[in-house]
Amino acid sequence: MKGPLLIAGLFALMFSMKAQDKKVVRPNVIIINMDDMGYGDTEPYGMNGIPTPNFNRAAKEGMRLTHFNAAQAVCSPSRAALLTGCYPNRLSLAHALSPEARTALSTSEETIASLLKKAGYKTGMLGKWHLGSKAPYLPTHFGFDSFYGLPYSHDMWPVGYDGKALDSSTYRGRYPRLPILEGDQVVAYNDNLEDQGKLTGTFTKKAVEFIKSHKKEPFFLYLAQPMPHVPLAASAAFKGKSEQGLFGDVVMELDWSLGEIMRSLDENKLSENTILIITSDNGPWLNYGDHAGSSGGLREGKGTAWDGGTRVPCIIRWPGKIAAGSVNSQLMVNIDLLPTIVAIAKAGLPKNKIDGMDFSSLLTGKTDKGPREVFYYYYDVNNLKALRYKNWKLVFPHSSRTYTAGLPGKNGYPGAAPDAPVKTALYNLSHDPGEQYDVQASYPEIMRKIEAFAEEARKDLGDDLTKRVGANRRAAGKVN
């Protein structure tokens, strides 16, 4: 009997080894989404004067993207785009949602978290949500196993720019106290700038705890830092550290936070099997002056369809898979993160139509050309304000805020940012990243080609500027 038993045992061992060979090894995924961090706010993107050694390390060990864009240059739409892979106007989301907003991200939408959870990932979110402030429109209803953070922006509170309580007769004075949620439940309140100064450190500590707790299983962590959005606040350990004002202190603390997360990955031997993505929801809120960041020479900032509003820093690190120290200038948008991540994780795509494209082959060096040639610059409710084709950008007539018409703010108080008319213009972003020189007269064929792409966008998503109704927009969630 020993012979047959031995043969059976060998077959069982061989079958087991083949099964192990076919076992999918899924990388962990961490997305750190800064708030209002401009293209020029860290050393890898040209910042001088504020040391960011951990951003430098991430760029040295990963890929720095130089033409990465947020789908819209404002909080809620950009975050919806990142998590769902859709242009936010496809989801009928516009503007920064207030605490009293009657719309939210629809619960019918699938997110990176829900897709990875189906594939066996543990999922967690920390920080600023801003896609619905009440259940069932909070993170744990969109695939996150856990959530600790703010339901919306930390400037939506009844406190003035000077840190003092506002009179309830004013609009901002009628905001509720700023809650901190765990799951769907309020567990604390942020009532003053000292509380705000603890946010970066608290979310960092909880991120490190999450990594350690889930080191033996694939995980997805979405850390949406509230800073450097105003009101700026740093912990006592970082106040005055930069010698570049409060904004510099805040950036240094965010850099420290990134370092703590990379250190935790190293200590838990997870660095080589973790995709780390560091980006921002939109460009800087420039009329806050010394409390705002830098668009790094790009035109304008947050709340505009100029590249200073949409083009943001993005560093992606995956040791051994993404070439260390690489720089990539291919056009990419935050809607592309979802299809890229689920392709690498071998998870399924959403059932609903998405707009993102899979960049996994570009990131891992299998190709040097990205799949995206076109990017729609929608803003406001549904205005197609510009369209990019390769390195050409056609701006359509519209009204836009401008940060160059008035004096910037100071010490946390905003300056003026009036609207101004914008005329049709064509820019070559390869030679003119600041969008200063209109070359439409010299390139009529490019104009016609981009106009054709714009017509496709208008048929699909609509365009209020040309009074077009898109055929494929979906309803937002309705808050009772």
Buried (B, 14 or more C-beta within 10 A) or exposed (E): EEEEEEEEEEEEEEEEEEEEEEEEEBBBBBBBBBBBBBBBBBBBBEBEEBBBEBBBBBBEBBBBBBBBBBBBBBBBBBBBBBBBBBBBBBBBBBBBBBBEBEBBBBEEBBBBBBBBBEBEBBBBBBBBBBBBBEEEBBBBBBBBBBBBBBBBBBBBBBBBBEEEEBEEEEEBBEBEEBBBBEBBEEEBEBBBBEBBBBBBBBBBBBBBEBBEEBBEEBBBBBBBBBBBBBBBBBBEEBBEBBEBBBBBBBBBBBBBBBBBBBEBBEEBEBBEBBBBBBBBBBBBBBBBBBBBBBBBEBBBBBBBBBBBBBBBBBBBBBBEBBBEEBEBBBBBBBBBBBBBBBBBBEBEBBEBEBBBBBBBBBBBEEEEEBBBBBBBBBBBEBBBBBBBBBBBBBBBEBEBBBBEEEEBBEEBBBBEBEEEEBEEBBBBBEEBBBBEEBBBEEBEEBBEBBEEBBEEBBBBBBBBBEEBEBEEBBEBBEBE
